[in-house]
């Protein structure tokens, strides 16, 4: 009984961990501060970028090829003519994460084109999004397993052990984004809030996999065998209400032909059961025919 409760509890906790890991993974994927780019311009300003999104309010002309209509910006990434004055006003984060290509500011930035063509960022996006999709389906299916009792099957829990480990791997591959050519090729990049949350999501996936794998697998209780019957030749069958320890039968034949059969049963609890039957001879009357 205790093992059954432990199995159900561990599986339920694992399901909750997958739910939380899914939420953390979604945040890490779509936040605009997954990693930090140090010394993004000549003023030593640091900026934050995400896998998909970027913070609104920054002057992205300072990124490679990010100038107005493709002009080179004033930054540490490459050299060229200054287009913007370098006002700090352009570096005030307005609190909104945006997708490059969805905004215009004094023309179209070349960043909008390069952002979606960077190989490392695209690999990170692919693995992070796949992990989010798998984990979403996973925690819903795991809750269904609680309702239908499927979690009791060892194979079911092993399946989700593997799925959680795959989600952990795919979530970790999102860190390939730190190898991007847009900002991290010539500048130092480090993890920010989104990257740290991504690590926590990986730990939750690992914990869920461990709980699914090590949940006990007790044997299910089997119904008791049907009531046994004791058969003895020449006797009436008797239900075995008490385990029989010893049985003896005494047969006595009297001079008048009466036969007395006495069956003594010694039960395991020390009591005796005595059954006695008497058979009298049959008298037949024969009348000769004349």
Helices and strands as residue ranges (DSSP letters): H 2-30, E 35-37, E 47-49, E 54-55, G 60-62, G 88-91, E 97-98, H 111-114, H 119-148, G 150-152, H 154-172, G 173-179, E 189-191, H 193-214, E 229-230, E 238-239, E 244-253, E 259-267, E 272-279
